[in-house]
Amino acid sequence: MQTPSTDSAAAVAAARTVLIPEILDLEDVAYWLRCSRAHARALMRARVIPKRHIGRRWLVTRAALLRALETPTPHIVPGGRRDE
């Protein structure tokens, strides 16, 4: 059985072998994380995944997404609450 840190490391390693675009929007982040748009938005609002605002769009670099996957964080639920 893998531990959460091992799962995270495996996810990061897998992400590096797949062709993730250099710049991702909210839809892309949700797709690559295999989560809902609401959950991806909650992660971005909580600054777990750093974002940039360009007009009305939220953009994330591939490097920022991979760094966020490598960093242990509290569980974030949609609505921006932290589930400790």
C-alpha positions as CSV (number, residue, x, y, z in Angstrom):
1,M,0.0,0.0,0.0
2,Q,1.3,3.5,-0.9
3,T,1.4,6.3,1.6
4,P,-0.1,9.7,0.7
5,S,3.4,11.2,0.1
6,T,4.3,8.2,-2.2
7,D,1.0,8.8,-4.1
8,S,1.8,12.4,-4.5
9,A,5.3,11.7,-5.7
10,A,3.9,9.1,-8.1
11,A,1.4,11.7,-9.4
12,V,4.2,14.3,-10.0
13,A,6.4,11.8,-11.8
14,A,3.5,10.7,-14.0
15,A,2.6,14.4,-14.7
16,R,6.2,15.0,-15.9
17,T,6.0,12.2,-18.4
18,V,2.7,13.5,-19.9
19,L,2.6,16.5,-22.1
20,I,1.0,19.0,-19.9
21,P,0.6,22.5,-21.6
22,E,2.9,25.2,-20.3
23,I,-0.1,27.5,-19.4
24,L,-3.3,26.1,-18.0
25,D,-6.7,27.7,-17.3
26,L,-9.2,26.6,-14.7
27,E,-10.7,23.9,-17.0
28,D,-7.2,22.5,-17.7
29,V,-6.3,22.4,-14.0
30,A,-9.5,20.5,-13.2
31,Y,-8.8,18.1,-16.1
32,W,-5.2,17.3,-15.1
33,L,-6.1,17.0,-11.4
34,R,-9.1,14.9,-12.3
35,C,-11.3,17.0,-10.0
36,S,-14.3,19.3,-10.5
37,R,-14.0,22.9,-11.6
38,A,-15.3,23.9,-8.1
39,H,-12.5,22.0,-6.4
40,A,-9.8,23.3,-8.7
41,R,-11.2,26.8,-8.1
42,A,-11.1,26.2,-4.3
43,L,-7.5,25.2,-4.6
44,M,-6.6,28.3,-6.6
45,R,-8.6,30.6,-4.2
46,A,-6.8,29.1,-1.2
47,R,-3.5,29.7,-3.0
48,V,-2.6,26.0,-2.9
49,I,-2.1,26.4,-6.6
50,P,-0.7,29.8,-7.5
51,K,-2.6,31.6,-10.3
52,R,-2.5,34.8,-12.3
53,H,-5.5,36.8,-13.5
54,I,-5.5,37.8,-17.1
55,G,-8.7,39.6,-17.8
56,R,-11.4,37.3,-16.3
57,R,-9.3,34.1,-16.8
58,W,-7.3,32.4,-14.1
59,L,-4.0,31.0,-15.5
60,V,-1.5,28.6,-13.9
61,T,1.9,27.6,-15.2
62,R,2.8,23.9,-15.5
63,A,5.7,24.5,-13.1
64,A,3.4,26.0,-10.5
65,L,1.0,23.1,-10.7
66,L,3.7,20.6,-10.3
67,R,5.2,22.5,-7.3
68,A,1.7,22.5,-5.7
69,L,1.5,18.7,-6.2
70,E,4.8,18.3,-4.4
71,T,3.9,20.5,-1.5
72,P,1.9,18.9,1.4
73,T,-1.2,20.9,2.1
74,P,-4.4,20.6,4.2
75,H,-7.4,19.1,2.5
76,I,-9.3,21.9,0.7
77,V,-13.0,21.5,0.0
78,P,-15.1,23.5,-2.5
79,G,-16.1,26.8,-1.0
80,G,-12.6,27.5,0.1
81,R,-12.8,25.8,3.6
82,R,-9.9,23.9,4.9
83,D,-10.9,20.5,6.2
84,E,-8.2,19.9,8.9
